[in-house]
Amino acid sequence: MKTLNLLRYGTISLYLGLVIFGILFKSAPTELNLKESFLPPSFDFPFGKDRLGRDVFSMFAYGSLATFLFAFPARVLTLVVASLIGLASYTSPFFKKNVFSPLSSVFVSLPSLLLALLVVQVFGAGPGPLFLAIILGDWAQAYETVRAKIDEVSTSGYALAASCFGASKSYVFRAHLLPQAFQILRVLLFTGLPAVVMTLAIFGFLGISAGGEVFGPGLGEQIAFSKDYAQNAPWSLVFPTLGILGLVMTVGGKRP
């Protein structure tokens, strides 16, 4: 077990070191240079160049950064929405039974990627629709977990005693439910981030991405572009794939 942990932390450290080095010493891969197309790995370009002459090392680093900068706030917004709906369910049993529970059941049964694709199809590609797509795809699962925790804590001895002594629901929520909710939200944040990263990679593979003007192509977009000439430049396909795996491993947190 200790050996596996050392291997895992070593892999994460190597991945983060490469990303930080690429961001600090490489410029964003937003320019093309066809004269250096299919340039193999060298000292100046350790990961080589792709068909358009873009530095694969730079795309690896900036693609990882762009994915994280989008995935983290998207996951936080999803948990905020799920928490607010959970609070509304606690304060209003009528809405919980007749609105939120049926609605969450519908959203849980639908594939999150299908919902995301429908949102992008209706509202177009861009940061706003992508955020909305991720929230609609993931809020129901997070809400069900938060609601279950709220129901558990609301029937605990401390919460029942506070209610018996005349404490309001707002006090019970602040004093008992909220601290427990923060603990489960922390778990949901890190366990859900890998799924968001993979969703963004799939979007990029399908040609739906944001921030390309600033950070260059995303990791999924790099894979989609490189798969047609993998025999000529396999490095341009391998490194974005490793970038996705490294990012998923890094943001996933420690598993018990």
Order of alpha helices (4+ residues) and beta strands (2+ residues): alpha-alpha-alpha-alpha-alpha-alpha-alpha-alpha-alpha-alpha-alpha
